[in-house]
Amino acid sequence: MSQSTILDRLAAIDTNTVSDALDFLRLPGATFGLRPLWDCPKIVGRASTVQLGPKTDAAPTVHLISPVIAEIDSNDRVLVIAGGVDGISCWGDILANAAQMKGIRGSVIDGMSRDIDGSASIDYPVYGRGVTMISARNRVIQLSSGQAIQVAGVTVHENDYVIADNCGTVFVPAAHIEEVLDLAERIARRQDGMVQAVRSGRSVEEVMHDKEFEAIKVGAAQ
């Protein structure tokens, strides 16, 4: 299956449904606390991972994340950034403008952003833990990129899949993307039917009984 087809299928569902599919398959991926930092659109793409950490010396260094942005040469990437420090930014409007110019789809930060109005003004999606005005300069540096990182308790590898919307952020291991999509699409169809059943007057106790969800899991008739 082509990458564009995978991303189109992922974009057609939401984080709730992907989280449910991961639950059924007993796979990690759903996070808590990484929300849109402005009223930004859903993003789907493949992870470009960045690990940050505290700066421990006074030597000048290249600004964090900027080398990763400079190297990206495709339009399917989402920056996934770990190692943020509470109260200190690791994203801002200059980085947002640079990322947008490279066709990057958005940023997911296990940390905080400053200049959020600047990201919003160019429609660049940013998801994270919160907003601050305190600069990362001389406080936080980039330690690595393209490596496995821990994001809100989930291990994320380079090229894993990312979906983020108003309910939060979910990561899907690349090796399981087709399995997750197949199940998520079944879940979405079944849940749409359950909504219609409730609206038509069927008992919500019956519609939401565990056996209905188990039927999704085993691929019962929709």
GUDOFI-524306 format. One record per residue: residue in three letters; x, y, z of N, C-alpha, C in turn; residue number from 1. Coordinates in Angstrom, 3 decimals. Layout:
N
ALA, X, Y, Z, X, Y, Z, X, Y, Z, NUM
...
END
This chain:
222
MET, 0.842, -1.187, 0.000, 0.000, 0.000, 0.000, 0.883, 1.244, 0.000, 1
SER, 0.532, 2.248, -0.800, 1.359, 3.444, -0.891, 1.238, 4.286, 0.371, 2
GLN, 2.257, 5.102, 0.626, 2.222, 5.988, 1.787, 1.061, 6.970, 1.698, 3
SER, 0.771, 7.471, 0.511, -0.327, 8.432, 0.380, -1.656, 7.773, 0.724, 4
THR, -1.850, 6.513, 0.320, -3.078, 5.802, 0.653, -3.192, 5.587, 2.155, 5
ILE, -2.083, 5.177, 2.791, -2.087, 4.984, 4.243, -2.450, 6.279, 4.955, 6
LEU, -1.835, 7.385, 4.554, -2.096, 8.658, 5.219, -3.517, 9.142, 4.957, 7
ASP, -4.042, 8.899, 3.764, -5.434, 9.268, 3.481, -6.389, 8.468, 4.357, 8
ARG, -6.130, 7.185, 4.525, -6.985, 6.356, 5.382, -6.905, 6.805, 6.836, 9
LEU, -5.702, 7.118, 7.292, -5.538, 7.578, 8.668, -6.245, 8.910, 8.882, 10
ALA, -6.183, 9.788, 7.899, -6.816, 11.101, 8.018, -8.339, 11.006, 8.069, 11
ALA, -8.889, 9.915, 7.546, -10.345, 9.773, 7.486, -10.955, 9.321, 8.802, 12
ILE, -10.130, 8.941, 9.785, -10.625, 8.525, 11.092, -10.102, 9.490, 12.151, 13
ASP, -10.409, 9.241, 13.413, -9.992, 10.170, 14.468, -9.171, 9.441, 15.531, 14
THR, -8.636, 10.223, 16.461, -7.765, 9.644, 17.484, -8.509, 8.684, 18.393, 15
ASN, -9.789, 8.949, 18.666, -10.564, 8.046, 19.513, -10.617, 6.649, 18.894, 16
THR, -10.886, 6.601, 17.601, -11.031, 5.326, 16.908, -9.698, 4.599, 16.812, 17
VAL, -8.630, 5.344, 16.528, -7.306, 4.729, 16.467, -6.913, 4.200, 17.845, 18
SER, -7.210, 4.960, 18.890, -6.923, 4.503, 20.256, -7.667, 3.213, 20.569, 19
ASP, -8.938, 3.127, 20.151, -9.710, 1.907, 20.387, -9.089, 0.717, 19.656, 20
ALA, -8.657, 0.950, 18.421, -8.032, -0.136, 17.659, -6.759, -0.613, 18.345, 21
LEU, -5.956, 0.317, 18.825, -4.740, -0.055, 19.538, -5.075, -0.842, 20.807, 22
ASP, -6.139, -0.440, 21.494, -6.568, -1.176, 22.689, -6.897, -2.621, 22.341, 23
PHE, -7.697, -2.808, 21.298, -8.086, -4.158, 20.897, -6.868, -5.012, 20.564, 24
LEU, -5.865, -4.388, 19.938, -4.666, -5.114, 19.509, -3.593, -5.164, 20.600, 25
ARG, -3.878, -4.537, 21.735, -2.943, -4.486, 22.865, -1.605, -3.878, 22.450, 26
LEU, -1.722, -2.780, 21.725, -0.541, -2.027, 21.302, -0.528, -0.675, 22.000, 27
PRO, 0.653, -0.172, 22.381, 0.739, 1.173, 22.940, 0.609, 2.208, 21.835, 28
GLY, 0.334, 3.436, 22.214, 0.291, 4.498, 21.215, -0.494, 5.725, 21.639, 29
ALA, -1.588, 5.537, 22.372, -2.389, 6.673, 22.805, -1.687, 7.413, 23.942, 30
THR, -1.742, 8.733, 23.902, -1.105, 9.557, 24.929, -2.148, 10.379, 25.669, 31
PHE, -1.714, 10.942, 26.779, -2.556, 11.867, 27.545, -1.792, 13.167, 27.730, 32
GLY, -2.455, 14.292, 27.482, -1.872, 15.595, 27.802, -1.278, 16.346, 26.635, 33
LEU, -1.190, 15.721, 25.452, -0.638, 16.407, 24.284, -1.799, 16.894, 23.429, 34
ARG, -2.175, 18.138, 23.634, -3.374, 18.718, 23.026, -2.984, 19.823, 22.049, 35
PRO, -3.925, 20.240, 21.180, -3.637, 21.383, 20.306, -3.385, 22.637, 21.126, 36
LEU, -2.348, 23.381, 20.764, -1.985, 24.587, 21.510, -2.596, 25.843, 20.906, 37
TRP, -3.272, 25.699, 19.794, -4.213, 26.703, 19.295, -5.310, 25.928, 18.580, 38
ASP, -6.284, 26.604, 18.011, -7.400, 25.916, 17.380, -6.963, 25.375, 16.018, 39
CYS, -6.023, 24.444, 16.068, -5.374, 23.994, 14.836, -6.047, 22.755, 14.270, 40
PRO, -5.816, 22.469, 12.990, -6.440, 21.303, 12.365, -5.782, 20.001, 12.787, 41
LYS, -6.471, 18.911, 12.488, -5.908, 17.575, 12.640, -4.633, 17.470, 11.814, 42
ILE, -3.663, 16.705, 12.318, -2.486, 16.381, 11.520, -2.301, 14.866, 11.491, 43
VAL, -1.887, 14.382, 10.337, -1.459, 12.992, 10.193, -0.163, 12.990, 9.403, 44
GLY, 0.720, 12.092, 9.732, 1.990, 12.020, 9.019, 2.892, 10.980, 9.646, 45
ARG, 4.177, 11.050, 9.263, 5.173, 10.122, 9.781, 6.145, 10.882, 10.674, 46
ALA, 6.549, 10.240, 11.744, 7.339, 10.905, 12.773, 8.776, 11.139, 12.337, 47
SER, 9.222, 12.371, 12.516, 10.650, 12.698, 12.537, 10.974, 13.025, 13.990, 48
THR, 11.721, 12.150, 14.651, 11.891, 12.234, 16.097, 13.072, 13.110, 16.493, 49
VAL, 12.890, 13.831, 17.599, 13.923, 14.725, 18.133, 13.964, 14.551, 19.645, 50
GLN, 15.165, 14.350, 20.182, 15.346, 14.249, 21.635, 16.046, 15.502, 22.139, 51
LEU, 15.434, 16.159, 23.119, 16.018, 17.339, 23.753, 16.479, 16.998, 25.158, 52
GLY, 17.252, 17.911, 25.751, 17.689, 17.766, 27.129, 18.243, 19.077, 27.639, 53
PRO, 18.458, 19.176, 28.942, 18.979, 20.412, 29.524, 20.386, 20.735, 29.010, 54
LYS, 20.662, 21.995, 28.820, 22.009, 22.418, 28.454, 22.870, 22.469, 29.709, 55
THR, 24.077, 21.909, 29.628, 24.921, 21.788, 30.813, 26.199, 22.614, 30.745, 56
ASP, 26.381, 23.361, 29.641, 27.554, 24.234, 29.550, 27.155, 25.528, 28.870, 57
ALA, 28.102, 26.455, 28.762, 27.805, 27.776, 28.210, 28.228, 27.924, 26.756, 58
ALA, 28.736, 26.874, 26.137, 29.235, 26.981, 24.767, 28.090, 27.231, 23.789, 59
PRO, 28.278, 28.144, 22.814, 27.247, 28.368, 21.787, 27.012, 27.100, 20.980, 60
THR, 25.773, 26.891, 20.576, 25.441, 25.710, 19.779, 24.317, 26.046, 18.822, 61
VAL, 24.169, 25.232, 17.782, 23.077, 25.442, 16.837, 21.744, 25.303, 17.572, 62
HIS, 20.752, 26.084, 17.157, 19.477, 26.078, 17.860, 18.797, 24.732, 17.702, 63
LEU, 18.214, 24.260, 18.807, 17.557, 22.966, 18.807, 16.520, 22.855, 17.683, 64
ILE, 16.418, 21.661, 17.111, 15.440, 21.260, 16.102, 15.752, 21.802, 14.708, 65
SER, 16.489, 22.905, 14.631, 16.758, 23.490, 13.313, 17.514, 22.545, 12.375, 66
PRO, 18.461, 21.702, 12.847, 19.103, 20.772, 11.914, 18.140, 19.738, 11.342, 67
VAL, 17.174, 19.317, 12.132, 16.194, 18.332, 11.659, 15.328, 18.945, 10.567, 68
ILE, 14.853, 20.155, 10.798, 14.046, 20.843, 9.787, 14.833, 20.990, 8.492, 69
ALA, 16.078, 21.353, 8.601, 16.900, 21.585, 7.404, 17.055, 20.327, 6.558, 70
GLU, 17.038, 19.150, 7.180, 17.288, 17.903, 6.458, 16.042, 17.277, 5.845, 71
ILE, 14.861, 17.725, 6.224, 13.628, 17.085, 5.732, 13.407, 17.433, 4.264, 72
ASP, 13.108, 16.392, 3.466, 12.937, 16.592, 2.035, 11.669, 15.919, 1.496, 73
SER, 10.684, 15.654, 2.364, 9.406, 15.100, 1.925, 8.287, 15.855, 2.624, 74
ASN, 7.062, 15.676, 2.121, 5.932, 16.438, 2.667, 5.017, 15.614, 3.561, 75
ASP, 5.531, 14.521, 4.120, 4.699, 13.658, 4.958, 5.138, 13.657, 6.419, 76
ARG, 5.977, 14.610, 6.803, 6.604, 14.532, 8.125, 5.863, 15.338, 9.183, 77
VAL, 5.870, 14.786, 10.406, 5.446, 15.486, 11.622, 6.627, 15.449, 12.581, 78
LEU, 7.023, 16.595, 13.094, 8.104, 16.640, 14.078, 7.568, 16.162, 15.419, 79
VAL, 8.214, 15.163, 15.999, 7.821, 14.619, 17.299, 8.989, 14.848, 18.244, 80
ILE, 8.766, 15.674, 19.251, 9.847, 16.241, 20.046, 9.688, 15.820, 21.506, 81
ALA, 10.706, 15.177, 22.057, 10.692, 14.709, 23.440, 11.740, 15.455, 24.255, 82
GLY, 11.591, 15.405, 25.567, 12.604, 15.979, 26.448, 12.369, 17.418, 26.828, 83
GLY, 11.145, 17.906, 26.596, 10.842, 19.270, 27.003, 10.880, 19.428, 28.519, 84
VAL, 11.125, 20.654, 28.952, 11.215, 20.978, 30.379, 10.042, 21.872, 30.744, 85
ASP, 9.345, 21.558, 31.832, 8.199, 22.370, 32.246, 8.596, 23.833, 32.382, 86
GLY, 7.784, 24.697, 31.787, 7.992, 26.132, 31.904, 8.958, 26.716, 30.899, 87
ILE, 9.632, 25.877, 30.107, 10.611, 26.354, 29.126, 10.163, 25.922, 27.735, 88
SER, 10.199, 26.842, 26.786, 9.731, 26.514, 25.446, 10.752, 25.666, 24.709, 89
CYS, 10.247, 24.852, 23.775, 11.136, 24.175, 22.829, 10.584, 24.299, 21.412, 90
TRP, 9.724, 25.266, 21.225, 9.181, 25.567, 19.905, 8.790, 27.034, 19.870, 91
GLY, 8.828, 27.643, 18.665, 8.458, 29.034, 18.522, 8.141, 29.378, 17.081, 92
ASP, 7.827, 30.654, 16.827, 7.306, 31.020, 15.511, 8.367, 30.986, 14.409, 93
ILE, 9.631, 31.215, 14.736, 10.662, 31.130, 13.696, 10.804, 29.685, 13.223, 94
LEU, 10.841, 28.744, 14.168, 10.872, 27.334, 13.791, 9.619, 26.956, 13.013, 95
ALA, 8.466, 27.480, 13.415, 7.223, 27.160, 12.714, 7.282, 27.627, 11.265, 96
ASN, 7.782, 28.817, 11.040, 7.900, 29.314, 9.674, 8.870, 28.474, 8.852, 97
ALA, 9.990, 28.103, 9.462, 10.966, 27.256, 8.758, 10.365, 25.899, 8.428, 98
ALA, 9.621, 25.315, 9.382, 9.004, 24.019, 9.154, 7.959, 24.095, 8.048, 99
GLN, 7.157, 25.119, 8.078, 6.137, 25.266, 7.032, 6.770, 25.395, 5.655, 100
MET, 7.858, 26.115, 5.556, 8.547, 26.274, 4.277, 9.076, 24.946, 3.746, 101
LYS, 9.353, 24.001, 4.632, 9.844, 22.681, 4.217, 8.709, 21.673, 4.009, 102
GLY, 7.469, 22.105, 4.150, 6.342, 21.210, 3.936, 6.044, 20.286, 5.094, 103
ILE, 6.572, 20.569, 6.265, 6.298, 19.759, 7.455, 4.851, 19.989, 7.889, 104
ARG, 4.183, 18.919, 8.301, 2.742, 18.964, 8.555, 2.372, 19.506, 9.928, 105
GLY, 3.283, 19.498, 10.870, 2.989, 19.984, 12.205, 4.011, 19.466, 13.196, 106
SER, 3.881, 19.898, 14.452, 4.786, 19.490, 15.520, 3.988, 18.962, 16.704, 107
VAL, 4.493, 17.865, 17.272, 3.961, 17.316, 18.525, 5.095, 17.376, 19.530, 108
ILE, 4.889, 18.108, 20.618, 5.936, 18.386, 21.583, 5.554, 17.819, 22.941, 109
ASP, 6.389, 16.943, 23.478, 6.225, 16.552, 24.873, 6.936, 17.623, 25.692, 110
GLY, 6.345, 18.793, 25.662, 6.939, 19.985, 26.242, 6.071, 21.181, 25.907, 111
MET, 6.675, 22.358, 25.827, 5.921, 23.603, 25.729, 6.397, 24.450, 24.556, 112
SER, 5.515, 25.350, 24.109, 5.809, 26.256, 23.005, 5.670, 27.699, 23.471, 113
ARG, 6.453, 28.558, 22.837, 6.241, 29.991, 22.983, 5.734, 30.517, 21.640, 114
ASP, 5.463, 31.818, 21.558, 5.056, 32.466, 20.297, 3.924, 31.715, 19.617, 115
ILE, 2.969, 31.195, 20.392, 1.963, 30.342, 19.781, 1.100, 31.115, 18.793, 116
ASP, 0.922, 32.411, 19.008, 0.159, 33.207, 18.045, 0.860, 33.255, 16.697, 117
GLY, 2.197, 33.200, 16.726, 2.936, 33.186, 15.472, 2.700, 31.915, 14.692, 118
SER, 2.660, 30.763, 15.384, 2.328, 29.505, 14.702, 0.901, 29.545, 14.176, 119
ALA, -0.020, 30.071, 14.988, -1.422, 30.143, 14.557, -1.585, 31.057, 13.345, 120
SER, -0.826, 32.137, 13.297, -0.995, 33.113, 12.212, -0.626, 32.551, 10.848, 121
ILE, 0.185, 31.486, 10.825, 0.541, 30.851, 9.549, -0.110, 29.474, 9.409, 122
ASP, -1.070, 29.182, 10.306, -1.811, 27.911, 10.273, -0.902, 26.704, 10.422, 123
TYR, 0.132, 26.832, 11.256, 1.029, 25.705, 11.498, 0.581, 24.984, 12.765, 124
PRO, 0.175, 23.703, 12.664, -0.343, 22.993, 13.834, 0.751, 22.669, 14.855, 125
VAL, 0.451, 22.937, 16.122, 1.354, 22.602, 17.228, 0.542, 21.935, 18.329, 126
TYR, 0.959, 20.740, 18.709, 0.353, 20.002, 19.814, 1.405, 19.847, 20.900, 127
GLY, 0.991, 19.988, 22.158, 1.961, 19.873, 23.227, 1.310, 19.951, 24.590, 128
ARG, 2.154, 20.172, 25.615, 1.651, 20.199, 26.991, 1.169, 21.568, 27.418, 129
GLY, 1.647, 22.630, 26.767, 1.235, 23.957, 27.183, 2.058, 25.040, 26.524, 130
VAL, 1.813, 26.269, 26.975, 2.423, 27.459, 26.384, 3.170, 28.231, 27.464, 131
THR, 4.308, 28.787, 27.072, 5.123, 29.610, 27.964, 5.784, 30.694, 27.130, 132
MET, 6.372, 31.682, 27.797, 7.139, 32.692, 27.069, 8.648, 32.525, 27.262, 133
ILE, 9.077, 31.574, 28.082, 10.488, 31.461, 28.455, 11.265, 30.713, 27.377, 134
SER, 12.318, 31.316, 26.912, 13.097, 30.792, 25.791, 13.902, 29.555, 26.175, 135
ALA, 14.100, 28.680, 25.169, 14.974, 27.517, 25.343, 16.449, 27.877, 25.275, 136
ARG, 16.754, 29.037, 24.712, 18.153, 29.397, 24.487, 18.950, 29.387, 25.788, 137
ASN, 20.066, 28.660, 25.780, 20.943, 28.471, 26.938, 20.309, 27.655, 28.062, 138
ARG, 19.169, 27.023, 27.764, 18.514, 26.171, 28.762, 18.310, 24.743, 28.269, 139
VAL, 17.932, 24.590, 26.982, 17.609, 23.282, 26.417, 18.343, 23.135, 25.090, 140
ILE, 18.851, 21.931, 24.815, 19.546, 21.670, 23.558, 19.011, 20.384, 22.926, 141
GLN, 19.314, 20.215, 21.652, 19.001, 18.966, 20.962, 20.096, 17.958, 21.236, 142
LEU, 19.698, 16.751, 21.665, 20.655, 15.687, 21.947, 20.798, 14.714, 20.788, 143
SER, 19.694, 14.423, 20.090, 19.737, 13.462, 18.989, 18.515, 13.641, 18.114, 144
SER, 18.502, 12.954, 16.983, 17.329, 12.919, 16.112, 17.312, 11.582, 15.385, 145
GLY, 16.118, 11.201, 14.926, 15.977, 9.960, 14.189, 16.070, 8.704, 15.031, 146
GLN, 16.050, 8.845, 16.353, 16.164, 7.712, 17.275, 14.839, 7.491, 17.998, 147
ALA, 14.681, 6.330, 18.612, 13.500, 6.069, 19.431, 13.477, 7.023, 20.617, 148
ILE, 12.298, 7.588, 20.892, 12.144, 8.530, 21.992, 10.916, 8.151, 22.815, 149
GLN, 10.837, 8.681, 24.023, 9.689, 8.499, 24.894, 8.848, 9.767, 24.872, 150
VAL, 7.592, 9.641, 24.434, 6.700, 10.792, 24.322, 5.442, 10.505, 25.136, 151
ALA, 5.293, 11.220, 26.232, 4.132, 11.023, 27.119, 3.938, 9.554, 27.455, 152
GLY, 5.042, 8.858, 27.703, 4.997, 7.463, 28.116, 4.947, 6.451, 26.994, 153
VAL, 4.955, 6.903, 25.742, 4.896, 6.020, 24.577, 6.236, 6.063, 23.847, 154
THR, 6.742, 4.891, 23.463, 7.949, 4.848, 22.651, 7.585, 5.129, 21.199, 155
VAL, 8.233, 6.140, 20.619, 7.978, 6.527, 19.235, 9.275, 6.378, 18.452, 156
HIS, 9.205, 5.659, 17.331, 10.351, 5.472, 16.454, 10.248, 6.385, 15.241, 157
GLU, 11.380, 6.716, 14.665, 11.398, 7.408, 13.381, 10.514, 6.640, 12.398, 158
ASN, 9.664, 7.365, 11.687, 8.760, 6.825, 10.664, 7.500, 6.167, 11.202, 159
ASP, 7.309, 6.129, 12.523, 5.999, 5.720, 13.019, 4.956, 6.726, 12.543, 160
TYR, 3.692, 6.324, 12.641, 2.599, 7.186, 12.169, 2.035, 8.007, 13.324, 161
VAL, 1.611, 9.225, 12.973, 1.122, 10.191, 13.956, -0.258, 10.660, 13.526, 162
ILE, -1.189, 10.691, 14.465, -2.466, 11.363, 14.248, -2.766, 12.199, 15.479, 163
ALA, -3.143, 13.449, 15.261, -3.435, 14.358, 16.375, -4.644, 15.204, 16.009, 164
ASP, -5.583, 15.329, 16.954, -6.771, 16.150, 16.734, -7.207, 16.736, 18.070, 165
ASN, -8.442, 17.213, 18.149, -8.880, 17.904, 19.353, -8.874, 17.032, 20.604, 166
CYS, -8.904, 15.721, 20.441, -8.894, 14.819, 21.605, -7.491, 14.448, 22.047, 167
GLY, -6.471, 14.769, 21.259, -5.105, 14.472, 21.665, -4.280, 13.878, 20.546, 168
THR, -3.279, 13.093, 20.936, -2.277, 12.594, 19.996, -2.094, 11.093, 20.176, 169
VAL, -2.019, 10.384, 19.045, -1.812, 8.941, 19.047, -0.699, 8.604, 18.065, 170
PHE, 0.141, 7.647, 18.454, 1.208, 7.147, 17.592, 0.920, 5.691, 17.246, 171
VAL, 1.163, 5.326, 15.982, 0.945, 3.951, 15.530, 2.272, 3.389, 15.043, 172
PRO, 2.737, 2.277, 15.618, 3.981, 1.672, 15.133, 3.889, 1.358, 13.644, 173
ALA, 4.927, 1.711, 12.907, 4.893, 1.536, 11.455, 4.618, 0.091, 11.067, 174
ALA, 5.153, -0.860, 11.817, 4.983, -2.274, 11.479, 3.537, -2.741, 11.585, 175
HIS, 2.696, -1.985, 12.278, 1.310, -2.413, 12.518, 0.285, -1.506, 11.846, 176
ILE, 0.698, -0.572, 11.000, -0.230, 0.445, 10.509, -1.398, -0.158, 9.732, 177
GLU, -1.165, -1.130, 8.860, -2.272, -1.667, 8.068, -3.265, -2.422, 8.945, 178
GLU, -2.760, -3.190, 9.908, -3.617, -3.906, 10.848, -4.462, -2.932, 11.654, 179
VAL, -3.842, -1.856, 12.123, -4.560, -0.851, 12.907, -5.610, -0.154, 12.050, 180
LEU, -5.263, 0.218, 10.829, -6.222, 0.893, 9.953, -7.419, 0.002, 9.643, 181
ASP, -7.165, -1.268, 9.326, -8.263, -2.180, 9.015, -9.241, -2.265, 10.178, 182
LEU, -8.697, -2.427, 11.385, -9.563, -2.543, 12.555, -10.239, -1.215, 12.872, 183
ALA, -9.511, -0.105, 12.772, -10.089, 1.210, 13.067, -11.250, 1.524, 12.128, 184
GLU, -11.113, 1.154, 10.878, -12.205, 1.399, 9.929, -13.427, 0.554, 10.271, 185
ARG, -13.227, -0.691, 10.734, -14.344, -1.512, 11.195, -15.015, -0.878, 12.416, 186
ILE, -14.185, -0.393, 13.336, -14.717, 0.257, 14.543, -15.543, 1.479, 14.164, 187
ALA, -15.025, 2.300, 13.247, -15.741, 3.509, 12.847, -17.096, 3.173, 12.234, 188
ARG, -17.125, 2.140, 11.387, -18.406, 1.752, 10.775, -19.382, 1.252, 11.835, 189
ARG, -18.894, 0.423, 12.740, -19.767, -0.110, 13.785, -20.265, 1.005, 14.702, 190
GLN, -19.403, 1.909, 15.088, -19.827, 2.966, 16.000, -20.797, 3.933, 15.329, 191
ASP, -20.602, 4.183, 14.037, -21.594, 4.993, 13.315, -22.961, 4.309, 13.361, 192
GLY, -22.971, 2.992, 13.196, -24.225, 2.247, 13.283, -24.827, 2.292, 14.661, 193
MET, -23.991, 2.283, 15.690, -24.482, 2.345, 17.063, -25.131, 3.697, 17.352, 194
VAL, -24.530, 4.768, 16.823, -25.133, 6.096, 16.985, -26.507, 6.118, 16.331, 195
GLN, -26.592, 5.589, 15.120, -27.881, 5.578, 14.426, -28.901, 4.721, 15.162, 196
ALA, -28.435, 3.618, 15.754, -29.353, 2.761, 16.507, -29.939, 3.498, 17.703, 197
VAL, -29.102, 4.240, 18.429, -29.584, 5.011, 19.580, -30.564, 6.085, 19.122, 198
ARG, -30.226, 6.756, 18.034, -31.093, 7.830, 17.545, -32.427, 7.301, 17.014, 199
SER, -32.441, 6.034, 16.633, -33.695, 5.448, 16.146, -34.549, 4.885, 17.285, 200
GLY, -34.015, 4.955, 18.525, -34.805, 4.559, 19.680, -34.385, 3.268, 20.352, 201
ARG, -33.351, 2.604, 19.861, -32.900, 1.369, 20.499, -32.265, 1.686, 21.850, 202
SER, -32.393, 0.803, 22.798, -31.875, 1.012, 24.146, -30.358, 1.227, 24.122, 203
VAL, -29.902, 2.295, 24.775, -28.466, 2.557, 24.825, -27.736, 1.482, 25.631, 204
GLU, -28.422, 0.882, 26.623, -27.813, -0.218, 27.382, -27.477, -1.387, 26.465, 205
GLU, -28.386, -1.661, 25.565, -28.162, -2.761, 24.627, -27.108, -2.383, 23.585, 206
VAL, -27.224, -1.184, 23.055, -26.308, -0.756, 21.993, -24.873, -0.717, 22.484, 207
MET, -24.667, -0.299, 23.743, -23.308, -0.125, 24.259, -22.828, -1.305, 25.088, 208
HIS, -23.539, -2.404, 25.047, -23.113, -3.595, 25.792, -21.757, -4.064, 25.276, 209
ASP, -20.957, -4.626, 26.187, -19.615, -5.080, 25.816, -19.618, -6.026, 24.615, 210
LYS, -20.668, -6.828, 24.483, -20.698, -7.790, 23.384, -20.684, -7.097, 22.024, 211
GLU, -21.212, -5.866, 21.963, -21.202, -5.125, 20.701, -19.781, -4.756, 20.308, 212
PHE, -18.983, -4.383, 21.292, -17.597, -4.041, 21.010, -16.771, -5.283, 20.721, 213
GLU, -17.072, -6.377, 21.399, -16.367, -7.623, 21.099, -16.647, -8.084, 19.677, 214
ALA, -17.838, -7.785, 19.176, -18.184, -8.144, 17.804, -17.287, -7.410, 16.817, 215
ILE, -16.937, -6.186, 17.140, -15.998, -5.436, 16.305, -14.659, -6.154, 16.283, 216
LYS, -14.212, -6.542, 17.445, -12.893, -7.150, 17.586, -12.752, -8.430, 16.741, 217
VAL, -13.774, -9.222, 16.710, -13.677, -10.500, 16.005, -14.121, -10.389, 14.562, 218
GLY, -14.467, -9.165, 14.112, -14.800, -8.977, 12.719, -16.184, -9.481, 12.365, 219
ALA, -17.099, -9.393, 13.311, -18.472, -9.840, 13.040, -19.105, -8.943, 11.985, 220
ALA, -20.213, -9.393, 11.436, -20.903, -8.633, 10.392, -21.275, -7.260, 10.906, 221
GLN, -21.109, -6.273, 10.039, -21.343, -4.883, 10.460, -22.823, -4.523, 10.378, 222
END
